[in-house]
C-alpha cells in the first residue's frame, strides 16, 4: 500500500499534498520535529520525532520504499529513498531519480564547499512560485497514479 511521506519542516506544499493524497485515498505522514498543527483528516498522521540533526530524515528513510512517494528538499534523504525504491519529489515538482540523484548530491556538496570557502557568499534559491506549486500538484498526481499501479 502506498504511503506519502512529507519531510514537513519548511515544506511549502503540505496542504496541496494532503488534498491530492485524500483524493487518492493514500495515507500521508507529515514528519517533523514539532510545531505542526495536526490535521483532522483521518488519512494524515502527524509524526513528531525527537529534536536532533536529521532525525526526521532518518525516520522517513527507514520506512519509505517501493510504491511510496516522498516529498523533500533534502538531497541526502532523497538519495536514500530513491535507493530504497520510493519516488521522490521536491516541493517545486522536480523529480529526484536514479538518473539524477548522483549529480544532485555532487552539486549539493560543491555548493557546501563554496559557501564554506567564502563566508560572505550570499545565496539562496529563487523564491517559491505559483508555477512551482502547480508543477508540484501535477507531478504528485502522476506519482500517486504510478504508485497505485
Buried (B, 14 or more C-beta within 10 A) or exposed (E): EBBBBBBBBEBEBBEBBBBBBBEBEBBBBBBBBEEBEEBEEEBBBBBBBEEEEEEBBBBBBEBBBEBBBBBBBBBBBBBBBBEBEBBBBBBBBBBBEEEBBEEBBEEBEEEEEEEEEEEEEEEEEEEEEEEBBEBBBEBBEBBBEEBEE
